[in-house]
Structures are given as C-alpha cells and as structure tokens.
Amino acid sequence: MAETKRQFRIALAGNPNTGKSTVFNALTGLKQHTGNWSGKTVGSASGSFSLPCGDAALYDLPGIYSLFSDSAEERAAREFLSYEAPDLVIVILDATSLERNLPLGLQVMELTENVIFCLNLTDEAQKKGIAVDAGLLSEETGVPVIEMAARQGVGLDRLKAALTEILSGRRKVQPKRTGLCGCLPEAFAYLLESCGRLVPEGMSREFFCGRLLEGDGSAFAECAQNACKDFWEQEELRMRAEAAELLARENGGSALAEFRELRSLAFLRRAEEIAGKVVQKPSAGDVYTERIDRFVLSPQTGIPLMLLLLGGIFWITVAGANLPSDLLMDGFRYWGTELREGLAALHTPLWLESLLMDGIYLTASWVVAVMLPPMAIFFPLFTLLEDFGLLPRIAFNLDGLFQRVGAHGKQALTMCMGFGCNAAGVTACRIIESPRERLIAMLTNCLVPCNGRFPTLILLTGCFFANGNPVAAGGFVFLLIILAVLLTLGMSFLLSRTLLKGVPSSFVLELPPYRRPKVRDIVVRSILDRTVFVLGRAVTVAIPAGAVIWLFQNAEWNGHTLIYTFADVLEPLGSLMGLSGMILAAFLLGIPANEIVIPILLMVYSQSGMLVEAEGMAQTGGILAANGWTWVTAACAALFSLCHFPCATTLLTIRRETNSRFWTAAAFLLPTAAGIVLCMLVNGVAHILGM
Amino acid sequence: MAVKKLTEIPTVCPCLVREVFGEERLRFFDLGFFRGSRVLPMYECTGGGTRVYRVKDTLIALRDRDAAQILAEEAGSDG
C-alpha cells in the first residue's frame, strides 16, 4: 500500500507590509495580490505546496503588530494560531525594522514551539546599511532564523529545508520564552494547575492561562468558547478565573487591567533589548526615503505633485485607450458578422438573431471594447504608484481635508481607485478598518467619475463648451473632477453628521519605505486581479442588460417602442432637471455600464434598433444639438453623469461588501437624489438668468 | 525638560515618550510609542491635523486627536 504523506498546516504571521504575501506567493506559486501598504491581506488566504516530508497547507494571516490587541485582524490571527493549532508558524520579520517586528515573534513563541523566523527584506536592509546578526538573533530567541529577500526569491530553499527539518521532527525548536516576567506569579501558578486539563490540544498552557488573567470579558469568552465542551466546564473555568483574580489581589499583585499592559510592555522591552544586540545601523535614517519625502510630504509641493501624477495617469489612460478601443471594436464587428452568418446558416428566426446580435452581443462587446483598454492602462499605472509606496502618502497629504468632513484619510485612495472603476474602488474600501468610515467611503465612491464616464464627460464638454478644442475640453473635465472631489467631501460630511454619525476612529497609517516597483509583476497582477475581475462582472451584467435595451428599442406598446413610452413617463422629471425623459431613460438603461449612455441616446436619435457609435465629436455634437440639446442640457447631463446611481457592477459589489440591502439602496438613492437636486438648481438658475 | 502632549512638540524636534493614555494605549505600544521610545515629529499634512512621526525606524501618521494621548518630553539631539 502506498504510504500516504501527512498534510502539515503552516501559518504565516507578521506585521503589515513585511512581505508576508510575497513569501506566500513564492512558496505556493499563487498570485495573491501584494502591495506596498499595510493591510492588504484582509481575509486570510490559503494555498499549498509540497515538501520532502509531506504536503503543506499554508495560511496567510492578516498583518498584525500584536496578539493582544483587539482589532478584527488581530482576533482572527490570534484565534487561528491559538485554536487551529497549526503544525508550524513562520513569522516574517522585516530586517529593516527588527525592533518593531520582533514583539509579535516573541508572542508567537509563547503560543507554540514550532516557530521559524524569516528575516525578510535583507536586501533592503543591506542597501540602507543595516546589518542584522541572524545567528545571534537565533541564539537570543532559540528559534531558527532564515535570512531572505523574498521578492528576489533569495532564501526560499533555506526556508523549505528548515521547514522540512522541523516538521519531520529532525530538529527540535526550544524557544526562549519571555513569560510573564514575574507578574502575578501566584495567580498564574494556580491557573496552570487548576485549568491545565481544559487547555485545547496543541496550545501552550502558559498562553491560555495568561489570556485568562487578562480579566477582560472578551478574552474570557474567547477562551471559554474554544476550550470548554459544555456549560459545566465553562462555569468551572469562570470560577477558576475569578479565584485567580482574587488571589492576585490578595498577594498585592498589579490589577488585572495593568497586567495586560505590563505583559505587552515586557515583549516590547525584550524586543528592544534583543534588537539592540543584533542590529547595527548607520546613525542617519533612510536617506533615500527621506529625500523623496521632502517633496512628497511637504505641504507646499506634496499636493501639486500628487495632482500632476494623477493628472498624468488620467491623460495617459484616456489618450492611450482610444486606439486599442477602436481596434477591439473593429474586431468585435468582424466576429459579429461571422456569428451572424453562422446564425443565419442555422435558420435562426430573425427576431432571435436580432436579439442575440443587436442586443446581447453588441452591448457586451461594446462594454468590453470601451472598458478593457482604459482599465488595462489605468490599473497597472495605479499599481505602480502603490508598489512604489506613494499611495499611503497621498492618503496622509489629504487627511487634513478628510478629517474635517469626518472621513478616513484612506478614503483618498479608494477614491483614486474609483477613478479607474467604482467597483474596484468599493472593494478597496476594505483597507479602511473602521466600519463607519468604510461605509462613508463606499457610499460616496461613485461620485468620482470612473473610466466609463470619462468618455461621456469629454464628449459633452468637448461638443458644447470647448468647441472641439481638446485642451479646453481637458480643462473642463479637470474642473468636473474637482467638482467630483468636492461633492464626495460634501456628501461624506453630510453622512458623517447624519446617517453615519459617530466618533471618528483613530487613524494610524504606516508610511512604508519607497521600494522599486517590479514592473512585470505589476502588469500581470493588476490585469489578472483587477481588470479581468471587473470586466468579468461587467460582462455578466451587460448580457441581460443588452437584451433589455434591445427589447426597449424594438418592442412596441400602444404604437410606440417601449423606450419612448418609458421616456414619456420620465419626461416631467427630466425636463425639470434640464434634461429630457429620453436622456433619463438612457441613464437608467445604461445601468450595466456608464459607457453606453451616449450610445443608447444616439441609437434612439438615429432611429436605429441598436447601439450606435458616432464618427467623431463634431458629428455626435450635431446629432445631440439636432435633438434639442443646448449647453444647459449638456451641463446638466455632465452633472448627472457625475452624480447618479452607481452602475450595476458597483451596486453588486456594494451589496456583497456590506451584505445589506439597506446600504445598497442608500448607495443607489443618495447620489441620485443629489444629482437630481443639482441638475434642477442649474436648470432653474439658467432659466432665471434667461440663458 | 517639561512634559508636553506629543502634539505640542514642534516638528523636527526629537522627544522621548513619557506616558500613553487612552483606550487605544496597547495599540500605541505596538506602534512603538511607549515609555522611553524616541520619537521625531517630521511632517504635517496640508491643512494640519495629522502628523508623521518617526518611531522605531518607521514613519507613522497620527491624527492630533490620537497623538494628544501621548505625553513626551523634548530630548537633546544626541539622545
């Protein structure tokens, strides 16, 4: 009989932004998204790889600083390490800031014996002139230390060899534990003796009893929930814990609340002491980072620099997307003709052929052709900034503004992401820890125009305000972007004062050192992770929506096509808003993707039964003007395009992220209501002024 | 040297943490702000209200509301 190999369970722990995900990817070959900011790993990812001694399942835990604090990530990581009893824990330590990383490693050592320290980013440390004596670190802690530069794949073999040695039992790790450093000795001894049998298998008794001594309800609940089989055991545990507390007081020990703090400090002090022995660093800090930061973080140059960068990215995206968009469109047209011939050969009824080709195929291919190129340009560029380390700095620069409107500084980042795609922006809101501020960021994300709305805005401003002058059109679009940012800030302010009232959560942002981006990786993962993901969702929505649009344009009711009937119903509201019923109808039918609003209008105006692409700006402007558009109509349409319900993909994403119908509905209604009011105001003022 | 709130220490003036208050105390510890840590306030964001501090070889941005929970005293540049 073939011998079945054992499956080992290995956990990866570490501070945020130490390269955990890079190590994870290097070991498992999975392309998990990694980025140069803290808090990327929100859920915990898992993958597998094989070792000579057996297969290993690897769990990438969220980045945390400590096992004793109480954020969601810390709880998740602690519970996994404590109660899932992995066979081995790899702790990733950043060689450039060992002292800050070491406390977590020391805490993990309390929990389990099988620990390996991965001293990562040794290449960066070397560049900064920081030397870490890995041998001495291993001696001081009793834990094997593997030097690595995971981004370059250096040290992986050594890590695998060490894993094999320990997992196969050939090497025994004997961590030198920090312990409780003499706090509450009597109470601790009592707990160890009386509760020892309740401690879950694979977990250190000392750690478990230490948790019980913390004396706070949540620590007790966690212990009880995971350790006790029934009510009676739970009661016993409670009594033991209370007795221990009494014992601690009787013996004049520090109060339990202080115990947490003292223990926390004990790890920090020990880390300080060890780092003092094993790290040698130059007296000057990170000169390279400091030199760049002098510009990026200065109040005088920071914001202009950021505007230039973002402006540059938009410009490259919009300008660069035209040609591939046209090529794709031609390709789809060609394949469409082929498909149509195929359908005809199958004797498909004419109406079905039209529904499939003019409705579904055309809409879906349109969405792909218009969305794919800008996203394939924007996301890699954005990821480049992210990798370099610029995004948290943008968040910091703008935090003054966001703080005043009761929002989180990281909202600046989710907004930037929203410029690429609102669905991606909403997903990015996961980086905001506090639920209140995360919701604010999600609900307001669609107020920044995504790639899908840029073409509409450029077209409208180009036709009606800039007389076809591209530079002037660019200027107007820039003004609209400023307006979008102001609208977001305004809406965030209103939300934080009304629906989402509450105390602002503490804002802690780590600014990572600048790192040279790895261009090939960026292209691969930003296209795989973001572009394909968003596109997939968009196409899923576009297929049924294509059928609906076709139906609206081709099915008749009371002698009118449905779209005219629909537009008639919307006419009163539309005309109050300076638009028309038809324009509103186009916005509503354009819900699968904002790109198709203008094509739908052109389809109706040109009386064709399918989406229409105009040849050039002047011609589109002509068609719109012939159908009653004035510059007021264009201004209101641009305004409504900025400020209306999110597209279906974004709504689906909000529904999934919030898991709440209420907030999804709010995300639909709030910007729409604001848009309606704004358009009415503009239209009203224009009327009063007789324009 | 007088003990002040961290927010009152001028930018680019090194200081030593004396005490940390508030419910988030343990979190500040984890970030490196505990008694005896050396902190250097470095940059203020546009419009103010948030500052970047260098602590334990890392740059950490804190809002003033949070940084006011940390007491520190100015230290000489040597240490």
Contacts between the chains, C-beta under 8 A, distances in Angstrom:
chain1	res1	chain2	res2	distance
A	65	B	27	7.8
A	65	B	30	3.6
A	65	B	31	6.8
A	66	B	26	7.2
A	66	B	29	7.8
A	66	B	30	4.5
A	68	B	26	6.4
A	69	B	26	5.2
A	69	B	27	5.5
A	69	B	30	6.3
A	71	B	27	7.9
A	96	B	57	6.8
A	97	B	56	6.3
A	97	B	57	4.2
A	97	B	58	5.3
A	99	B	32	7.8
A	99	B	56	5.3
A	99	B	57	7.1
A	100	B	31	7.9
A	100	B	32	5.7
A	100	B	56	4.5
A	100	B	57	6.9
A	100	B	58	5.8
A	103	B	30	7.1
A	260	B	26	6.8
A	261	B	25	6.8
A	261	B	26	6.8
A	261	B	29	7.7
A	264	B	26	5.4
A	264	B	29	5.3
A	264	B	30	7.7
A	265	B	29	6.6
A	265	B	34	6.2
A	265	B	35	7.9
A	268	B	29	6.1
A	268	B	34	5.7
A	281	B	57	7.7
A	285	B	54	6.8
A	285	B	57	7.2
A	286	B	57	7.8
A	289	B	59	7.8
A	293	B	42	7.8
A	293	B	43	7.0
A	293	B	59	7.7
A	297	B	42	7.6
A	297	B	43	4.1
A	297	B	45	8.0
A	297	B	52	6.4
A	298	B	43	7.0
A	299	B	44	6.7
A	299	B	45	7.3
A	299	B	46	4.6
A	299	B	47	8.0
A	302	B	46	6.3
A	303	B	46	5.5
A	392	B	61	7.8
A	396	B	43	7.9
A	396	B	45	5.5
A	396	B	50	6.5
A	396	B	52	6.4
A	396	B	61	4.7
A	397	B	45	5.6
A	397	B	46	5.7
A	398	B	45	7.5
A	398	B	46	7.4
A	399	B	45	5.1
A	399	B	49	6.9
A	399	B	50	4.3
A	399	B	61	7.0
A	399	B	63	7.1
A	400	B	45	4.6
A	400	B	46	5.4
A	400	B	47	3.0
A	400	B	48	5.7
A	400	B	49	4.8
A	400	B	50	6.2
A	401	B	46	7.7
A	401	B	47	6.1
A	403	B	49	4.8
A	403	B	50	6.6
A	403	B	63	6.2
A	404	B	47	7.5
A	404	B	49	7.4
A	409	B	50	6.9
A	409	B	61	7.5
A	504	B	63	7.9
A	504	B	65	7.4
A	506	B	24	5.4
A	506	B	27	7.4
A	506	B	63	7.1
A	506	B	65	7.6
A	506	B	66	4.6
A	507	B	50	7.0
A	507	B	61	7.3
A	507	B	62	7.2
A	507	B	63	4.6
A	507	B	66	6.8
A	508	B	27	7.2
A	508	B	31	6.5
A	508	B	60	6.5
A	508	B	61	7.2
A	508	B	62	6.3
A	508	B	66	7.3
A	509	B	60	7.2
A	509	B	61	4.2
A	510	B	58	6.2
A	510	B	59	7.1
A	510	B	60	5.7
A	510	B	61	7.8
A	511	B	52	6.3
A	511	B	58	7.9
A	511	B	59	3.9
A	511	B	60	7.3
A	511	B	61	6.3
